[in-house]
Amino acid sequence: MLPELKIQQLRYIVAIVDEGSFHGAARRMHRSQPALSMAVRELEQRLEQALFERGSKTGLTPFGAYCVPRFRELLGMHDRIARDVSLQAEGREGHIHIAVVPSVASRVMPALLAEFITRFPGLNINLHDENAEAVCNMVTAGEVELGITSLWQNNDSLDYSHLFADEVGVVCRQDHPLAAQRSLGWRELQGEKLIRNGTSRLLLNTAAASLVENSEFYISNMISLIAMLEAGAGVTTLPQLAFPEHRPELRFIPLHDPSVVRRIGLVKASQRSLTPAAQAMEAFVLDKINGSRTDQSDGRT
């Protein structure tokens, strides 16, 4: 049966050799000299060999000279592993895979991630830019641990934590007759060429459902959608975060009747635990976004 090597006893042996005396090692290890002597005797009894020559304060036996460099190697490996495990447990080392809908990825995540990687410099982050359905599918399949998306319907395989609401409005060219309005109702859109997109389903089950149902034009790609809007091919509805603010040719007009919002939240698999790194990301996102919303509602800055 192999003898059990206690890490603390090995530290004492190495300290005695490095300090050149039991007294110096006891001072360095903050232990009494008799305690160190007892630990050495216990280890020698377990190994059934002496480590230090009898009558010599710190002289190593041949067996002791064989053991000390191996004790150092074992201590170094132990300390490296303990450090790595501790950093993993604290969420300060590891990989995070997160999927985010494009509007949030471009408008919200840059500032969040810049602060996060400053706080957790040892973490590696892989961010996937996907549509809402794909984000949910990637989390469910285990391809990513976290997702930030809109959840269109209840999903028992996902846990959802609400982050914020994103107001839906009408997007048209600046020279469109509707562009002069401060807000719009769905009846004012009747007769307009509505270009549906991936977020148009937000209007379903509302008073404006007929606009979507009667639309004959659907574009899923945002770049193509913007090009069509700028060409004057029609109007569309978008959540405000998805509105391309850097496009001066376009105008966003809030839709007040019905008032529609896209609910954005953090999703994770309900039956899988997060890695410590992902736990750190989850806590950070919830704190920064929900904390910011609480501050604003309280009138704080």
Stockholm file with secondary structure:
# STOCKHOLM 1.0

chainA/1-301         MLPELKIQQLRYIVAIVDEGSFHGAARRMHRSQPALSMAVRELEQRLEQALFERGSKTGLTPFGAYCVPRFRELLGMHDRIARDVSLQAEGREGHIHIAVVPSVASRVMPALLAEFITRFPGLNINLHDENAEAVCNMVTAGEVELGITSLWQNNDSLDYSHLFADEVGVVCRQDHPLAAQRSLGWRELQGEKLIRNGTSRLLLNTAAASLVENSEFYISNMISLIAMLEAGAGVTTLPQLAFPEHRPELRFIPLHDPSVVRRIGLVKASQRSLTPAAQAMEAFVLDKINGSRTDQSDGRT
#=GR chainA/1-301 SS CCCCCCHHHHHHHHHHHHHTSHHHHHHHHTCCHHHHHHHHHHHHHHHTSCSBCTTCSSCBCHHHHHHHHHHHHHHHHHHHHHHHHHHHHTTSSEEEEEEECHHHHHHTHHHHHHHHHHHCTTEEEEEEECCHHHHHHHHHHTSCSEEEEECCSCCTTEEEEEEEEEEEEEEEETTSGGGGCSSEEGGGGTTSCBEECTTGGGGTTSTTHHHHHTCCEECCCHHHHHHHHHTTSCBEEEEGGGSCTTCTTEEEEEEEETBCEEEEEEEEETTSCCCHHHHHHHHHHHHHHHHHHHHHHTTCC
#=GC SS_cons         CCCCCCHHHHHHHHHHHHHTSHHHHHHHHTCCHHHHHHHHHHHHHHHTSCSBCTTCSSCBCHHHHHHHHHHHHHHHHHHHHHHHHHHHHTTSSEEEEEEECHHHHHHTHHHHHHHHHHHCTTEEEEEEECCHHHHHHHHHHTSCSEEEEECCSCCTTEEEEEEEEEEEEEEEETTSGGGGCSSEEGGGGTTSCBEECTTGGGGTTSTTHHHHHTCCEECCCHHHHHHHHHTTSCBEEEEGGGSCTTCTTEEEEEEEETBCEEEEEEEEETTSCCCHHHHHHHHHHHHHHHHHHHHHHTTCC
//
